[in-house]
Amino acid sequence: PESRGNKDIIMASHMAKMKNNAIVGNIGHFDNEIDMAGVEGFPGIKRQNIKPQVDRFIFPDGHGVIILAEGRLMNLGCATGHPSFVMSCSFTNQVIAQLELWNEKDSGKYEKKVYVLPKHLDEKVAALHLEKLGAKLTTLTKDQATYINVPVEGPYKPAAYRY
């Protein structure tokens, strides 16, 4: 049955039966999918903070369940590393896609439907971010391009390759 986007998906009673140190995370739609009030109010429960946004709830029988981001969306609550860099890549993808649609609006190239971003545009976004990573893209030789069956100027993955 469908469970995403509904409430009360993982209840305290479920977590009381999980294996020791099971990791519970929510990457669904809302923060009401995991019963945090129930687990926090579970008789005899102890909360052990492991690090920010990572807590281990120890049940009276001694087993614990690790809950990420207090049951909220872990992709937002537990983001570490370079989230602004990831956002830059995502937003650049969106802008490049919008520019492509605008520039081709009268050509008939795109119908009103959902498309995967073409590889040459996805690679353009990647190229725009290389400097921030301290990387430099070199040019394929004709022999290298022939060997992997792509144009020298890209895109650098075959049509069947899924990013």
N, C-alpha and C positions, 0 to 999 in steps of 0.2 A: 504493500500500500504506500501511497504517497505520504511522505512525512515532512518534506521541505515546506517552509512557509506556514506551518501550523504551530499551535502552541502546545506546551506540555508534551514534547516528544520524548525527552529523557527526564524521567522523574527521579526523585530521591530514592524511591523504592527500587528502581532499576540500578542505580549506582551502588546501593547497599549490597547488591548481588554480583557486581562486576569483579573481575580478577583484580588482585592487588596491583596497584600502580597503573591501572587502566588510565589512559589519557582521554579526556573528554573535551572536545572543542566544537565550536559552532561556526560554521561558515555558511549558514543559511541566510535567512532574510531578516529576522528580528531577534531580539534578546530574550524573548519569552519561550524559546524552544527548549531550553534547559531549565529545570526547576531549581533555581538557585535559592529561593526562599525556603523550599522544602529541605534542601541539603544543609543549609545554614541553620535551620531550626530542628534538624534531626536530633533526637535525644542522645546525648553523650558524644556528639560529633566534636572533633577538634580540628582547627584550621592551622596549617603550617605553611607560611609563605616561603616559597623556594626562591623566587626572584620576582621582580615586578611582572604582574600579569600571569603568574604561574603559582597556583596554590594547590597544596595536597590536603584533602579532607580525609581525616582518619576516623573511621567508624568504630563503634564500641568493640567490635570483634577484632580490631587491630589492623584490618586491611585499609588501604588508602586508595583514593581516586584523585588523580591530578586533573584539575580543571583549569583550562586556559581562558584568560581574559574575563574572568568572573562570569562565564557563560555568554558573554557578548560576542560579537563578530571578531574572531581571532585574527582574521586577515587585516583588520584595522587595529585592534587592541594590542596585538603582539608584534606589530611591524618593527623590525630592527634592521640594522644595516644602513641602507641608503634609500629609504622610502621616497624621498624627494626625487632621486634619480629615476626610480621606477615610475613615479608619477610623470616626470618629464617625458620619458619614453612613451607612456600611454597617451598623454595629451598631444605629443608630437604626432603620433599615429593618427589621432582624431583630426588634427588640423590638416595634415597631409592628405587624408582621405577626403575631407571637405573641399580642399583646394582642387583635388582631382575631379570630384563631382561637379564643382562649379566650372572648371575649365572645360569639361566635356558635356555640359548641360545641353547644348544644342546638337551634339554629334550623334545622339542615339546610342552611344556606347553602353550606357547603363540604363536598365529598366528599373522600375520602382520595386526593388527587392533587396535582400540582405546579401552582401558580398564579403568574401574573404579579401583582406587587403592584398593587392597584387604584390608579388615578391619584390619587384623592383622598387616599390614604394616602401615596403617594410625594410629593405636593405638601405634605402635612403635615410630612414629614421635611425637605423643603427649607425650609419656612417656619420650622421650629425652628432652622435654621442661618443664617438671613439676618443676624441681628445680628452674628454673628462675622465676616461678610464686610463689615459696615458698610452693609448694604442694608436697604431697607424696602419691603415690598410695598404697593402702593396698591390701592384697590378699583376694579374695573371699573364704568363707568357702565352703565346698562341698554342704552343705544345701542351701546356697545362690545361688550357681551356678545352682543347680538343679531347684530351684524355678524360676529363670529367663531363664532357658534352654540354658545355655552357658557353655563352658568348664571353669574350674577353672583358667586356664592360659590365657584365652581369645581366640579370640576376645570377648568383653564384650557386644556386641549388637547382636541380632538375625540377620540372613541373610536378612530378609525383611527390616530391619531398614536402612534408608538412612541418612547419616550424613548431 
